[in-house]
């Protein structure tokens, strides 16, 4: 099955599976990149080209390459918390529905 014929639910499922199988540093890069894409949309900026996506992914990977696991996890938690706070502010999430374990 190619990505072009996946249903939206299957695309979400495949994306989640692919992301959770990444090493932590790459997972952080993906999360930060998603945050940047969402910020561009929020700011009304045009969508990124493939070349821009690759350049940004490489920049984030280089930026996090020398971070320790502790630093990676701290940035990961901070990014998740920022996304969660934005979702609560938009009304697409409920404060307290997700608690840290």
Secondary structure, 3 states (H helix, E strand, C coil): CCHHHCCHHHHHHHHHHHHHCCCHHHHHHHHHHHHHHHHHHHCCCCCCCHHHHHHHHHHHHHHHCCCCHHHHHHHHHHHHHHHHHHHHHHCCCCCCCCCCC
